[in-house]
């Protein structure tokens, strides 16, 4: 059972198995029988199949309505399950912003990860290495957790993610400027 869509166990405050919750991302049921496979197939078919590479709209209801108009055979199902699209965050980003938007977002995370790796490999201070380790860990968790939950809509998580990203870039820039002076 896909707990993040159907059970809403976390939001209700019920007990759940944390390892199983994250493990569902790698289960066959998640991709074969769950709603996520249908959502991803529908979004990929609607975006790539129609040649609309730039997505449908950053406004969620407009994007889903446009997708429903493009795929008339599944229109009633798409409109009925409209809120489910947001739960598969990477799929929703593809629907809203298209392939260039998702690619840009991926490039930003790749550069942040590489910058944090630089801190780990080249900084001598243990605090800076720790900052790099925390940033790399948080970026990795973000990429995988985006398939399970709407991670960027959690304000506290987004705050810490972008705060650490800003600090990492600032430290990297400071080291870069100091190395140019010497």
PyMOL commands that set and color helices and strands:
alter all, ss='L'
color gray80, all
select helices_A, chain A and resi 3-7+9-12+18-26+28-32+35-49+60-70+72-80+84-87+89-122+126-145+151-153+155-181
alter helices_A, ss='H'
color red, helices_A
deselect
rebuild
show_as cartoon
